[in-house]
Amino acid sequence: MKTGLRIGSHSDRRGRAELRFMSMTYRSAKLTTEELHEVKHLMGGLLTMLSFWSLLSLDVQSSWLIAAGLLAVSFSLIRPAWVSHIPPFTWRLTAPLLLVVIIADFLLNIPEFIPSLVRMVVLLLLYRNFAPRYQREDLQLILLCLFCLIMSGVMTVSLLFAFQILLFTPMAMALLFVVCLLDRGEQTEKYETSWTHFSWPRLLQRVWQVLDWRVLALGSAMFGFVVLVSTLLFILTPRFNLDQAIPFLQVETQAMTGFSEEVALGDVSAVQNDNAVAIRIDLPSVDALDTQPYWRMLVLDRYLDGRFQMSGSLNSYKFREPMTRRELPGEGLPPRLRRGEEWTFYMEGGISRYLPVPGDYAVLRFQLPQEIELLREPHVYCLDSVSQSVFSYQIEDMQFNTRFQTGRREWQGLEDARPSTRLDSAHYPLTTFELALRPEERASLSEINGGVVQGRDLSASEYSQELTEFLRGNFEYSLRPDGQVLFPNADDATDPVINWLREGSRGHCELFASAFVLLARDAGYPARLVIGFVGGSWNSVEDYFVIRNRDAHAWVEIYDQAAKEWLRVDPTPGTGSSDPEAVNSGNMQFETGWSAWIDSLRIQWYRRIVNFEQKDQVEMAMSLKDMFKAFAEEFSARAKAAVAEFKAWISQPFSVGNLMRGLVAAFFVLFLVLVWRARYAFMGLIFRLLRRPKALDPVRRQASRYLKRLEEKHGEDFKPDVLIELQELRFGPEVGPDQAKAVFARAKKALRSGDRASPDRW
C-alpha cells in the first residue's frame, strides 16, 4: 500500500473500517416493504384530510359528516393498528350497504343532487381510506381526492382552492412514487401491513435517513416547472366560469341575515359585528368616491310587528321582469356624464341575491349571460339564487343617487289612491302608506308628529329634516337598544318600534329607520326601508375599495310628491347632515399592514381568475411578451458592449486603461486559485474558531463525500485500501488538510478507474 495514514495494524484498521462501513451502509439502506406500506397509508390519510378540508367550504348541509370523517381519518392515522384489526368480511358487507345508502340519498333529494354528490364522495373516501388498499385502490383514492378539490374549486372559485391544489400535487406525486416502488408487475403480491412494531417517530426517522436530497431537489425543480407551464397555459388558454356557465353546478345557499326579503329588528345590526369582507370594488380612482357612498341593495315596503318584508305584490311578476342578459343598458344617466369608466364588483358568496347598485349607470355588464330579475320601478336587481362563490359584474359610469325616479305604476298608485290599514288589501305602492297598528299606537305616532310638524305644510325634504333632528335629539346610537325592543313583555302586545319610541333612549340603525318609516306614514308621506352598505375602506396595497359586513346599514326612502321621486334619508346619528339634500363628503378609511397585504392576494385572484376575460388574457400575454423582449434586448446590448470592450482590449492591450483592467482580472483569477488551493485550511480555521462538532470538520465531510461516491460507483463489495483510509479520515482522530490531500488524490484516482477486478493495487 502506498504511503498514507498509519493507525494500528493493517488488519485492525481494516476490521474497524469494515464495521464503520457496515454501519454507514445500514444507515443509508432503503425502506423495507413494510415501511413503504406505512408511508403509503400516511400519504393516503393526508390526501383524504385535504379533500375533506376542501369540501368544508361548500354550504351543502353536510358539515357534520365531513367533520366526522376528519375525526375518523385522524384516528386511523394515530392508531392504524386498531383499524387493521377490523375483520376482512366487514368490508365485503360494507360495499353493497354503502351503495344502497348512496342511491337512497340521491332519490330522496331529487332534484338537488349536489349535496348528495358531496355526501357520496365523503363516504367513498372513508371506505377507501379504511379498507385495505392495493395499487388500483390507491389510484381510486387519488382520483376521488382530485375530484373533491376540483368540485370545491369550481363552486367556490376561492383563493383557498389554489393553495389546496398546490398542496395536493406534491402529496399525490409522493403517493404515486411509493405505489410505483411497490409495483412488481405480475409478481406483485397483496401485502397486509402488520403494524406490530409501528411508531410514527421511527418511521419518520427512517424516511429522513434514506431521503436523497438530490432527488428531492430535482422533484422540486420539476414541480416548479409544472407550475410555471400551468400558469402560462392558464394565461393563454380560453376558458369560462363554470359557476355561471353551467347553472346546475351552482350551490344555492342562504342569504346573510338582514339581506333577504324579510328582515327583523336587529338582523342588520347583527351583521355589523362581523369584520369579514362582503364586497371588493375596482374603481377608476380613489377620487371617484367624493361623497359618503350608499351601496343600495333591496327595498322593503311592508311592516308588521317589528319585521319589514318585501310585500307579495312587489315580489310578484307585476313588478319583476325575469330576463337572461349579459348587458343591461341604463336609462337615467344623461349622455354628458358617460365617460366609459368601469367599476368592477366582486361580491362574496352567501351575502344576498340582491346586487348593490347605488344609482344610475350607462351599462351593467356580467361575465356571461345571466339569469336576473329586474325590479325596474324600485330600482332593484335580483339574481335567481344566492351564489355560494364570489359573483362579479361591472357597472359603467356609475353614479350615487340621492333621489330615484318613480315608475309609472308607482306615481299613479301614490297619486290616485290612499291605502287601507288591512294587510290583505294593500298592494304596492300603497304598502308604503300602510300602518297595521292599534289605535293607541297610532295615537303615539300622531303625538310625535304633532310636535315635529307643528301644523305646518312641509315638503318631504323639510319633513325628513325635522323628523331626523327629532330622532337624533332624543335617541342615541347603540348596537344594544333599550325600551323592551329585543325582549318585550309577554303580556304587552305593543309594537316594538312604538315601545322604543315611548320608553327607549338608544337604538341601532334599524330602529331609527323603522321609527322614521312609521312616523312618515302616519304623517301622510309614503316611505320604505332600504337595506345595503354604507361607507367602506381603501386598500392601499392594491388600490381597491373594500366593503365589510360591519358596514351593513338600513336607511329610508321617502316619496317626494312634488318631484315624483324617492328621496334618500338616513336618520341614524353619525351619518352626516340631517338635511337629506345636503351632500356628505366621504370619510375614507385606509387599510394598510399585513392584513391589507393578505387581502390584496384575494383581489389579485378575483382579477385574474374570477373576472378573467379574453381582453385580460391578451393584455397579460402582451405584457409578458414585452417583459421578455425587454430582457432579451438588455442582455443583447450588454453582450455587445462586452464584446466591444474585449475587441478594444485586444487591439490596444498595453494602453493605460486596458493594462489596468488586465492586471485587475489577473489578480482576481490568482485570488480564486489561491482560495481554491487553501480551501481545506480555510475551512479548518473556521471549524476551529467556531468549535463546531466533528461531523462538520471539512476533512471529515470531504471524506464522507468520497465514501458515498465510491460506494455508488463500485458497489459495496469494492474495498480497496483507499476506502479504509477514507474511513479513518471520516471516523478516526482529527487530521489536518495537508495530511489528507494524498488520500483524497488516491480516492479521485479510484473514482476515475472502471476496473473492479483488482482493487488491491490502490
C-alpha positions in Angstrom: 0.0 0.0 0.0 1.2 3.4 -0.8 2.3 5.9 1.8 -0.8 7.0 3.8 -2.0 7.2 7.4 -0.8 4.6 9.8 -3.0 3.9 12.8 -2.5 0.4 14.3 -2.0 -2.7 12.3 -3.4 -3.2 8.8 -5.9 -5.9 9.9 -7.2 -3.9 12.8 -7.7 -0.8 10.7 -9.5 -2.9 8.0 -11.7 -4.5 10.6 -12.7 -1.2 12.3 -13.2 0.3 8.9 -15.5 -2.5 7.7 -17.6 -2.2 10.9 -17.9 1.6 10.2 -18.7 0.9 6.5 -21.4 -1.6 7.5 -22.9 1.0 9.9 -22.8 3.6 7.2 -24.4 1.2 4.7 -27.2 0.3 7.2 -27.9 4.0 7.8 -28.3 4.5 4.0 -30.4 1.4 3.4 -33.7 1.7 1.5 -37.1 1.4 3.2 -38.4 -2.1 3.7 -41.7 -3.2 2.1 -43.4 -2.8 5.5 -42.2 0.7 5.8 -43.3 1.6 2.3 -46.8 0.4 3.1 -46.8 2.5 6.2 -45.7 5.6 4.2 -48.5 4.8 1.7 -51.1 4.7 4.5 -49.8 8.0 5.8 -50.0 9.8 2.4 -53.5 8.4 1.7 -54.8 9.7 5.0 -53.3 13.1 4.5 -54.8 13.3 1.0 -58.2 12.3 2.4 -58.0 15.0 5.1 -57.0 17.6 2.5 -60.1 16.6 0.4 -62.4 16.9 3.5 -60.9 20.3 4.2 -61.8 21.5 0.6 -65.3 20.2 1.0 -65.9 22.2 4.2 -66.0 25.3 2.1 -69.2 24.1 0.5 -72.5 25.0 2.1 -74.3 21.7 1.4 -75.7 20.8 4.8 -73.1 18.0 5.2 -70.6 19.7 7.5 -71.4 17.2 10.3 -70.5 14.2 8.0 -67.3 15.9 6.8 -66.2 16.7 10.4 -66.9 13.2 11.5 -64.9 12.0 8.5 -62.0 14.2 9.5 -62.0 12.8 13.1 -62.2 9.2 11.8 -59.3 9.6 9.4 -57.2 11.4 12.1 -57.9 8.4 14.4 -56.8 6.0 11.7 -53.5 7.8 11.3 -52.9 7.9 15.1 -53.9 4.3 15.7 -53.5 2.4 12.4 -53.2 -0.9 14.2 -56.7 -0.7 15.6 -58.1 -0.2 12.1 -56.1 -3.2 10.8 -58.0 -5.5 13.3 -61.3 -5.0 11.5 -62.2 -8.4 10.0 -62.0 -8.5 6.2 -65.6 -9.7 5.8 -66.7 -6.3 7.2 -65.5 -4.5 4.1 -67.3 -7.0 1.8 -70.5 -6.3 3.6 -70.0 -2.6 3.7 -69.7 -2.1 0.0 -73.3 -3.1 -1.0 -74.7 -1.3 2.0 -72.8 1.8 1.0 -74.3 1.5 -2.5 -77.8 1.3 -1.1 -77.3 4.4 1.2 -75.9 6.5 -1.7 -78.8 5.6 -4.1 -81.4 6.3 -1.4 -79.8 9.6 -0.7 -79.9 10.7 -4.3 -83.6 9.5 -4.7 -84.7 11.4 -1.5 -83.1 14.7 -2.5 -84.0 15.0 -6.2 -83.6 17.4 -7.9 -80.9 18.9 -5.6 -78.2 16.4 -6.3 -75.1 18.4 -5.3 -75.4 17.8 -1.5 -76.0 14.1 -2.2 -72.9 14.0 -4.5 -70.8 15.5 -1.8 -72.0 13.0 0.8 -71.3 10.2 -1.7 -67.7 11.3 -2.2 -67.2 11.6 1.6 -68.5 8.1 2.2 -66.4 6.7 -0.7 -63.3 8.4 0.7 -63.9 7.0 4.1 -64.4 3.5 2.7 -61.3 3.7 0.6 -59.2 5.1 3.4 -60.1 2.4 5.9 -60.5 -0.7 3.7 -57.3 -2.5 2.5 -55.7 -0.6 -0.4 -53.7 -2.1 -3.2 -52.5 -0.4 -6.4 -55.9 0.0 -8.0 -57.5 1.3 -4.8 -54.7 3.8 -4.3 -55.3 5.2 -7.8 -59.0 5.4 -7.0 -58.2 7.3 -3.8 -56.1 9.9 -5.7 -58.9 10.4 -8.3 -61.5 10.9 -5.6 -59.4 13.4 -3.8 -58.7 15.3 -7.0 -62.5 15.3 -7.8 -63.2 16.8 -4.3 -60.7 19.6 -4.9 -61.9 20.4 -8.4 -65.6 20.4 -7.3 -65.0 22.7 -4.4 -62.8 25.0 -6.6 -65.5 25.2 -9.4 -68.2 26.0 -6.9 -66.4 28.5 -4.7 -63.8 30.0 -7.0 -61.8 30.9 -3.9 -58.1 31.6 -3.4 -58.0 28.7 -0.9 -58.5 26.3 -3.9 -55.2 27.4 -5.4 -53.4 26.7 -2.2 -55.1 23.3 -1.7 -54.3 22.2 -5.3 -50.7 23.2 -4.7 -50.6 21.0 -1.6 -52.4 18.1 -3.4 -49.9 17.9 -6.3 -46.7 17.0 -4.3 -48.7 14.8 -2.0 -50.3 12.9 -4.8 -46.9 12.6 -6.6 -45.3 11.2 -3.4 -48.1 8.6 -3.1 -47.7 7.6 -6.8 -44.0 7.3 -6.2 -44.5 4.9 -3.3 -47.0 2.9 -5.4 -44.5 2.6 -8.2 -41.8 1.4 -5.8 -44.2 -1.3 -4.6 -45.2 -2.3 -8.1 -43.5 -5.5 -9.3 -45.7 -6.1 -12.3 -47.3 -9.6 -12.4 -45.2 -10.6 -9.4 -46.8 -8.0 -7.2 -48.5 -9.7 -4.2 -51.2 -8.3 -2.0 -49.3 -7.3 1.1 -51.0 -6.9 4.5 -49.3 -4.4 6.8 -48.8 -5.9 10.3 -48.4 -2.7 12.3 -46.8 -4.8 15.1 -43.9 -2.5 15.9 -45.2 0.6 14.2 -44.2 4.0 15.5 -44.6 7.3 13.7 -41.3 8.8 15.1 -39.4 5.7 14.0 -40.9 5.8 10.5 -40.3 9.5 10.0 -36.7 9.0 11.2 -36.2 6.2 8.7 -37.6 8.3 5.9 -35.3 11.1 6.9 -32.3 8.7 6.8 -33.0 7.4 3.3 -34.1 10.7 1.9 -32.0 11.6 -1.1 -31.7 15.4 -1.3 -30.7 15.3 -4.9 -34.0 13.5 -5.9 -35.9 16.0 -3.6 -34.2 19.0 -5.3 -34.9 17.5 -8.8 -38.6 16.9 -7.9 -38.9 20.4 -6.5 -37.5 21.8 -9.7 -39.8 19.7 -11.8 -42.8 20.8 -9.7 -41.8 24.4 -10.1 -41.5 23.9 -13.8 -45.0 22.3 -13.9 -46.5 25.3 -12.0 -44.8 27.7 -14.4 -46.0 25.9 -17.5 -49.5 25.6 -16.0 -49.5 29.4 -15.3 -48.6 30.1 -18.9 -51.2 27.8 -20.2 -53.7 29.4 -17.9 -52.9 32.8 -19.4 -53.1 31.6 -23.0 -56.0 29.1 -22.9 -59.5 30.5 -23.3 -61.9 29.4 -20.6 -65.2 30.3 -18.9 -66.7 30.5 -15.4 -68.3 27.1 -14.8 -70.4 28.5 -11.9 -72.2 30.9 -14.2 -72.0 29.0 -17.5 -73.4 25.7 -16.0 -76.4 26.6 -13.8 -76.8 23.1 -12.3 -73.3 23.3 -10.7 -74.4 26.3 -8.6 -74.9 25.5 -4.9 -77.7 27.6 -3.6 -77.2 28.9 -0.1 -78.9 31.2 2.4 -78.6 34.9 2.3 -76.8 36.7 5.1 -79.0 37.8 8.0 -80.6 41.1 7.1 -80.2 40.9 3.3 -83.3 38.9 2.3 -86.9 39.6 1.6 -87.8 39.7 5.3 -85.7 41.5 8.0 -86.5 41.6 11.7 -85.2 44.3 14.0 -81.6 43.6 14.9 -80.8 41.4 11.8 -78.8 44.1 10.0 -77.1 45.3 13.2 -76.1 41.7 14.0 -74.1 41.7 10.8 -72.1 44.8 11.9 -70.2 42.6 14.4 -68.7 40.7 11.5 -65.4 42.1 10.1 -65.3 39.8 7.1 -65.2 41.3 3.6 -68.5 41.4 1.8 -67.6 43.2 -1.5 -64.5 44.4 -3.2 -64.7 47.0 -5.9 -62.2 48.1 -8.5 -62.7 51.8 -9.0 -61.5 54.2 -11.7 -59.6 56.0 -8.9 -60.0 56.8 -5.2 -61.3 60.3 -6.2 -64.4 58.7 -7.6 -65.7 58.4 -4.1 -66.0 62.1 -3.2 -69.2 61.5 -1.2 -70.3 59.1 1.5 -71.2 56.0 -0.6 -74.5 54.3 0.0 -74.5 50.8 -1.6 -78.2 50.3 -2.1 -79.3 46.7 -2.4 -83.0 46.0 -1.7 -86.2 47.7 -0.7 -88.7 46.5 1.9 -92.2 48.1 1.8 -94.4 46.2 4.2 -94.1 46.4 8.1 -95.7 44.1 10.7 -94.7 43.6 14.4 -91.1 44.6 14.2 -90.4 43.0 10.8 -90.0 44.6 7.4 -90.6 42.5 4.3 -91.0 42.8 0.6 -94.7 42.5 0.0 -96.2 39.8 -2.1 -97.3 42.3 -4.8 -93.9 43.9 -5.1 -92.4 40.3 -5.2 -94.8 39.3 -8.0 -94.4 39.1 -11.7 -96.2 42.5 -12.0 -93.0 44.3 -10.9 -90.4 41.7 -11.5 -89.0 41.3 -15.0 -87.1 38.0 -15.4 -84.5 38.0 -18.2 -81.3 36.5 -19.3 -78.9 39.2 -20.3 -75.2 39.8 -20.4 -75.6 43.6 -20.5 -78.3 45.8 -19.1 -78.4 49.4 -20.5 -79.1 52.2 -18.1 -81.9 54.7 -18.6 -81.4 57.6 -16.2 -77.8 58.7 -17.0 -77.5 61.7 -19.4 -75.0 61.4 -22.3 -72.8 64.2 -20.9 -71.9 62.1 -17.9 -70.9 59.0 -19.9 -67.1 58.6 -19.9 -66.6 54.8 -20.1 -65.3 54.4 -16.5 -65.7 50.9 -15.3 -66.5 49.8 -11.7 -65.9 46.1 -11.1 -67.7 44.5 -8.2 -66.7 41.2 -6.5 -69.4 40.2 -4.1 -68.6 37.3 -1.8 -70.8 34.2 -1.7 -73.6 33.9 0.8 -74.3 37.6 1.0 -77.6 38.2 -0.8 -79.5 37.6 -4.1 -79.6 41.4 -4.5 -76.8 43.3 -6.1 -75.5 46.6 -4.8 -76.4 49.2 -7.5 -76.3 52.7 -5.8 -77.7 54.7 -8.7 -77.9 55.5 -12.4 -75.4 53.9 -14.8 -74.6 53.6 -18.5 -74.3 49.7 -18.7 -74.4 46.9 -16.2 -72.4 44.0 -17.5 -72.0 40.4 -16.4 -69.3 37.9 -17.4 -71.7 35.7 -19.2 -75.5 35.8 -20.0 -77.0 35.8 -16.5 -80.5 35.0 -15.3 -81.6 38.1 -13.4 -84.9 39.6 -12.2 -85.1 43.4 -12.6 -87.5 45.3 -10.3 -87.4 48.3 -12.6 -89.6 50.7 -10.6 -87.9 50.4 -7.2 -84.5 50.1 -8.9 -83.6 46.7 -7.5 -81.5 43.9 -9.2 -82.0 40.3 -8.1 -80.2 37.1 -9.0 -82.1 33.8 -9.3 -80.4 32.5 -6.2 -77.8 33.3 -3.6 -74.4 32.4 -5.0 -72.0 30.4 -2.8 -69.0 31.6 -4.8 -67.9 35.1 -5.5 -70.1 36.9 -8.1 -68.5 39.6 -10.3 -70.1 42.2 -12.5 -69.2 45.6 -14.0 -71.0 48.9 -13.9 -70.0 51.5 -16.5 -70.2 55.2 -15.5 -71.8 54.6 -12.1 -73.5 57.4 -10.2 -74.6 57.7 -6.5 -78.2 58.8 -6.4 -79.8 60.6 -3.5 -83.1 60.5 -5.4 -84.7 57.8 -7.5 -87.3 58.4 -10.2 -90.6 56.7 -9.6 -92.0 54.4 -12.2 -95.4 55.0 -13.9 -97.3 52.4 -11.8 -95.7 53.9 -8.6 -96.6 57.5 -9.1 -100.1 56.6 -10.4 -100.8 54.5 -7.4 -99.4 57.0 -5.0 -101.3 59.9 -6.6 -104.7 58.3 -7.2 -105.5 56.3 -4.0 -104.9 56.0 -0.3 -104.3 52.7 1.3 -106.4 50.7 3.8 -104.8 49.5 7.0 -105.7 45.9 6.3 -102.7 43.8 5.3 -104.6 41.8 2.7 -106.0 44.8 0.8 -103.0 47.0 0.2 -100.8 46.4 -2.9 -97.5 48.1 -3.8 -97.0 51.0 -3.9 -99.9 51.5 -1.4 -98.0 49.3 1.1 -95.7 52.3 1.6 -98.6 54.0 3.3 -99.6 51.0 5.3 -99.8 51.1 9.1 -101.1 47.9 10.7 -101.1 49.4 14.2 -103.7 49.6 17.0 -105.4 53.0 17.6 -103.4 53.7 20.7 -100.2 53.0 18.8 -101.3 55.4 16.0 -102.0 58.0 18.7 -98.4 57.7 19.9 -97.1 58.4 16.4 -99.6 61.3 15.9 -98.4 62.9 19.1 -94.8 62.8 18.0 -95.7 64.1 14.5 -97.7 67.0 16.1 -94.5 68.2 17.8 -92.5 67.8 14.6 -94.9 69.3 12.0 -96.5 71.9 14.3 -99.3 72.5 11.9 -97.0 73.4 9.0 -97.4 72.1 5.5 -93.9 70.6 5.0 -92.4 69.1 1.8 -91.0 65.6 2.0 -87.4 67.1 2.3 -88.4 69.5 5.1 -90.3 66.9 7.0 -87.4 64.5 6.7 -85.0 67.1 8.2 -87.3 67.9 11.1 -88.0 64.3 11.9 -84.3 63.3 11.6 -83.4 66.1 14.0 -86.1 64.9 16.5 -84.9 61.3 16.4 -81.2 62.3 16.8 -82.0 64.7 19.5 -84.0 62.2 21.6 -82.2 58.9 21.0 -78.5 57.8 20.9 -77.0 55.2 18.6 -76.1 51.8 20.1 -76.0 48.2 19.0 -77.6 47.4 22.3 -81.0 49.1 22.3 -83.3 49.6 25.2 -87.0 50.1 25.6 -88.0 46.4 25.6 -87.3 46.1 21.9 -85.4 42.8 21.9 -87.2 41.2 24.9 -90.7 42.7 25.1 -93.0 41.7 27.9 -95.1 38.6 27.2 -98.3 40.4 28.3 -97.5 43.6 26.3 -98.5 43.3 22.6 -97.3 46.8 21.9 -95.3 47.1 18.6 -91.6 47.0 19.4 -90.9 50.2 17.4 -93.7 52.1 19.3 -92.3 50.7 22.5 -88.9 52.0 21.7 -90.3 55.5 20.8 -92.1 55.6 24.2 -89.5 54.1 26.5 -86.2 53.9 24.8 -83.2 56.1 24.7 -80.7 54.3 22.4 -81.0 52.1 19.4 -79.4 50.7 16.2 -79.9 51.8 12.6 -83.0 49.6 12.0 -84.8 51.2 14.9 -84.1 54.7 13.7 -85.1 53.8 10.1 -88.2 51.9 11.2 -89.3 54.7 13.5 -88.9 57.2 10.7 -90.9 55.0 8.3 -93.8 54.6 10.7 -93.9 58.3 11.6 -93.7 59.4 8.0 -96.6 57.1 7.0 -98.6 58.4 9.9 -97.9 61.9 8.7 -99.1 61.0 5.1 -95.7 60.5 3.5 -95.1 57.2 1.7 -91.9 55.6 3.0 -90.0 52.4 2.6 -87.0 50.7 4.3 -83.7 50.3 2.3 -81.0 47.7 3.1 -77.4 47.9 1.9 -74.0 49.0 3.0 -72.6 52.5 3.8 -69.0 53.6 3.6 -66.0 51.2 3.3 -62.3 51.5 3.2 -59.4 51.7 0.7 -56.8 49.0 0.4 -53.6 50.9 -0.2 -51.6 47.8 -1.2 -53.5 47.0 -4.4 -55.7 50.2 -4.7 -59.3 48.9 -4.5 -62.3 49.6 -2.3 -63.4 47.2 0.5 -66.8 46.9 2.0 -67.1 44.7 5.1 -70.1 43.2 6.8 -69.6 45.7 9.6 -70.7 48.4 7.0 -74.2 46.9 6.8 -76.8 49.6 7.2 -80.5 50.4 7.0 -82.0 53.7 5.9 -85.2 55.2 4.4 -86.6 56.4 1.1 -89.5 58.9 1.4 -91.8 59.8 -1.5 -91.4 63.4 -2.7 -94.8 64.1 -4.3 -93.7 67.4 -6.0 -90.7 65.9 -7.8 -92.3 62.4 -8.1 -89.1 60.9 -6.7 -88.0 58.8 -3.8 -85.6 60.8 -1.6 -82.9 59.1 0.5 -83.0 59.9 4.2 -80.6 58.5 6.9 -81.9 59.3 10.4 -79.2 57.3 12.2 -76.9 59.6 14.2 -73.4 60.0 12.9 -74.2 59.5 9.3 -74.0 63.2 8.2 -76.3 66.2 8.0 -79.9 65.9 9.0 -80.8 67.7 5.7 -81.3 64.9 3.1 -80.5 67.4 0.3 -77.0 68.1 1.7 -74.0 66.4 0.2 -72.0 64.5 2.8 -68.3 64.3 2.0 -66.8 60.8 2.1 -64.8 59.9 5.2 -62.3 57.5 3.6 -60.5 54.9 5.8 -57.3 53.3 4.6 -56.3 49.7 5.2 -52.5 49.0 5.4 -50.3 46.5 7.0 -50.2 42.7 7.0 -54.0 42.2 6.8 -54.3 44.5 3.9 -51.5 42.7 2.1 -53.1 39.3 2.7 -56.5 40.6 1.4 -54.8 42.0 -1.7 -53.9 38.4 -2.7 -57.7 37.8 -3.0 -58.3 40.7 -5.2 -55.5 39.5 -7.5 -57.2 36.1 -7.6 -60.5 37.7 -8.5 -59.0 40.0 -11.1 -57.1 37.1 -12.8 -59.4 34.2 -12.2 -63.0 35.2 -11.4 -63.1 38.1 -13.8 -60.6 36.9 -16.3 -61.8 37.7 -19.8 -60.2 37.5 -23.3 -59.0 41.1 -23.2 -57.3 40.4 -19.9 -55.6 37.4 -21.4 -54.4 39.4 -24.3 -53.1 42.2 -22.0 -51.3 39.8 -19.8 -49.8 37.9 -22.7 -48.6 41.1 -24.3 -47.1 42.3 -21.0 -45.2 39.0 -20.7 -44.0 39.3 -24.3 -42.9 42.9 -23.7 -41.1 41.8 -20.5 -39.2 39.0 -22.3 -38.5 41.3 -25.2 -37.0 44.0 -22.9 -34.9 41.4 -21.1 -33.6 40.0 -24.4 -32.7 43.5 -25.7 -30.9 44.4 -22.5 -29.0 41.1 -22.5 -28.1 41.6 -26.1 -26.9 45.1 -25.5 -24.8 44.1 -22.6 -23.3 41.2 -24.6 -22.4 43.5 -27.5 -20.8 46.0 -25.1 -18.7 43.2 -23.5 -17.6 42.0 -27.0 -16.7 45.6 -28.0 -14.7 46.1 -24.8 -12.8 42.8 -25.4 -12.0 43.8 -29.0 -10.8 47.2 -27.9 -8.6 45.5 -25.3 -7.2 43.1 -28.0 -6.4 46.0 -30.4 -4.6 48.1 -27.7 -3.6 45.7 -24.9 -0.9 47.9 -23.5 -2.8 51.2 -23.1 -3.1 52.5 -19.6 -6.8 51.6 -19.2 -6.6 48.2 -20.8 -3.4 47.4 -18.8 -5.1 48.2 -15.5 -8.1 46.1 -16.4 -5.8 43.2 -17.3 -4.0 43.4 -14.1 -7.2 43.5 -12.1 -8.5 40.4 -14.0 -5.2 38.6 -13.5 -5.2 39.4 -9.8 -8.8 38.2 -9.4 -8.0 34.9 -11.2 -4.9 34.4 -9.0 -7.0 35.1 -5.9 -9.6 32.5 -6.9 -6.8 29.9 -7.5 -5.2 30.6 -4.1 -8.6 30.4 -2.4 -9.3 27.0 -4.1 -6.0 25.6 -3.1 -6.3 26.8 0.5 -9.9 25.8 0.9 -9.3 23.0 3.3 -7.1 25.1 5.5 -9.6 27.9 5.4 -12.5 25.7 6.3 -10.4 24.1 9.1 -9.7 27.5 10.5 -13.4 28.3 10.6 -14.1 24.9 12.1 -11.6 25.6 15.0 -12.8 29.2 15.5 -16.5 28.2 15.7 -15.7 24.9 17.7 -18.3 23.1 15.6 -19.0 19.3 16.0 -16.6 16.9 14.5 -19.2 15.9 11.8 -18.8 19.4 10.3 -15.0 19.2 10.1 -14.2 19.9 6.4 -11.8 16.9 6.1 -14.4 14.6 7.6 -17.1 16.0 5.3 -14.9 15.6 2.2 -14.0 12.0 3.2 -17.8 11.3 3.6 -18.4 12.5 0.1 -15.7 10.3 -1.4 -17.0 7.3 0.5 -20.5 7.8 -0.8 -19.3 8.3 -4.4 -17.1 5.2 -4.3 -20.0 3.1 -3.0 -22.3 4.4 -5.7 -19.7 3.8 -8.5 -18.2 0.4 -7.5 -20.7 -1.1 -5.1 -20.5 -2.5 -1.6 -18.0 -5.3 -2.5 -15.3 -2.8 -3.6 -13.0 -2.4 -0.5 -9.5 -1.1 -1.6 -7.1 0.3 0.9 -8.0 3.9 -0.1 -11.5 3.1 1.2 -10.0 2.2 4.6 -8.0 5.4 4.7 -11.1 7.5 3.9 -13.0 5.8 6.7 -10.1 6.6 9.1 -10.4 10.2 8.0 -14.1 10.2 8.5 -14.3 8.4 11.8 -10.8 8.5 13.3 -8.8 11.2 15.1 -8.8 14.7 13.6 -6.4 15.1 10.7 -5.2 18.3 9.0 -5.9 19.2 5.4 -2.3 18.7 4.3 -2.2 15.1 5.6 -5.5 14.3 3.9 -4.5 15.5 0.4 -2.7 12.3 -0.6 -5.7 10.2 0.4 -8.1 12.4 -1.5 -5.9 12.2 -4.6 -6.0 8.4 -4.5 -9.7 8.5 -4.0 -10.1 10.6 -7.1 -8.0 8.0 -9.0 -10.2 5.2 -7.7 -13.3 7.1 -8.9 -11.8 7.6 -12.4 -11.0 3.9 -12.7 -13.6 1.5 -14.0 -11.6 -1.6 -13.1 -13.2 -3.6 -10.3 -11.2 -6.8 -10.7 -8.0 -5.9 -8.8 -8.8 -3.2 -6.3 -5.7 -4.0 -4.1 -3.4 -2.1 -6.4 -4.9 1.0 -5.0 
